[in-house]
Structures are given as structure tokens and as C-alpha cells.
């Protein structure tokens, strides 16, 4: 009989947003230097907590990290990728949003930037973010 998977072996669910401005540019943020992949550029987001839907988690993370309000109904799935967070497997879900309230600010990240989709290819990004950037570039 197979052993049930322990909670530690289950993939961590992480959500990220491609905030797309009216001119088509996409927001990326720099990872804090003291974190894994520090200094690399990523899509804002974070871990889904127990009891949260991915959309609710992403709305919470965007409020915490950027100070903006996003409705769950304005988050549209784009792509997913797999990777690891340390020794734990991770699944990263990317959503796009074209509507939000407020002005994005770098609250938890050292910096944020708005980049054209074609500029994503030249950014230094964590491995799990790269397939998401490619999916966004393919949407154009």
C-alpha cells in the first residue's frame, strides 16, 4: 500500500501576477538581496496560505507587496511553471490583471520596473519565472 505524501513533500503553491498597464508594459519587482534568488526580477506574488484560493492569495500579496487593490474577478490565468523553493517542490501560477486600484509601489522589494513584454527575455529572473515570461511574450 503506498504511503500518503507528507505535507513537506507536497508542492508549495505560489501565485504571481503580470500587471499589464494600458500601454502594454508589465510590472516586475526585484527580489530582496537577502532572499533566495536575491536581486533577480520576478512577477509580484507569494505563497497561497491554507484555506485561501489562489486568487484571494494573489490579491492579498499584491496589497502587501505593492499597495494596490485587485479584485479576484480581475485576475485571469495565463500559465504555470514548476520549480523548487529550497528542497521543496513548487508550482507557480501566473495570472494577468489589467485593472487595479492605486499606484504600485515597491513596499517589500528593493525596486519595481515597468517593462515592455519583449524586454522580459533580457531580465535576470528566477528559473520558475522564465516560462511565465515566455508565455506572456507569446500572447503578443
C-alpha positions, -999 to +999 in steps of 0.1 A: +000+000+000+015+034-009+024+058+019+004+091+019+025+121+009+038+141+038+029+178+039+065+186+033+066+166+000+035+182-014+043+211-038+041+246-024+015+266-043+027+301-053+008+327-072+022+356-093+007+385-113+015+401-146+001+436-140-003+450-175-006+487-179-027+505-206+005+509-228+012+471-226+041+473-201+043+447-174+054+452-138+083+432-124+099+435-090+134+428-077+138+401-051+153+413-018+190+407-018+189+386+014+164+360-001+169+330-024+175+344-060+181+378-044+185+407-069+167+388-097+135+402-113+102+384-108+064+388-111+049+400-077+031+375-056+037+348-030+025+317-012-010+305-010-019+301+026-041+272+039-078+280+033-071+306+006-080+304-030-051+313-054-069+344-064-075+356-028-039+349-020-027+369-050-050+399-041-036+398-006+000+396-018-004+425-042-019+446-014+011+437+009+039+440-017+027+468-039-001+486-020-027+481-047-062+466-047-071+439-072-104+421-074-102+383-077-125+386-107-099+408-125-072+380-122-071+358-153-050+326-155-021+327-181+003+299-174+020+278-147+055+265-141+072+241-117+103+247-097+116+244-062+117+265-031+148+253-014+143+215-012+105+217-016+088+213-050+068+244-061+040+251-086+038+287-097+005+300-111+007+332-132-023+354-136-027+386-156-045+417-144-052+449-164-073+466-137-064+476-101-069+504-076-040+526-065-004+531-077+021+502-074+050+510-050+080+489-040+069+481-004+087+448+002+110+447-029+141+469-034+127+481-068+099+477-093+100+484-130+075+485-159+089+467-189+077+460-224+069+423-229+099+419-253+122+432-225+113+403-203+137+380-222+167+401-212+159+403-175+177+381-150+148+360-135+144+330-112+141+298-132+104+293-123+095+329-137+112+323-171+085+301-186+059+326-174+077+355-191+078+334-223+041+327-221+035+365-218+057+373-247+038+346-268+005+364-260+015+395-280 
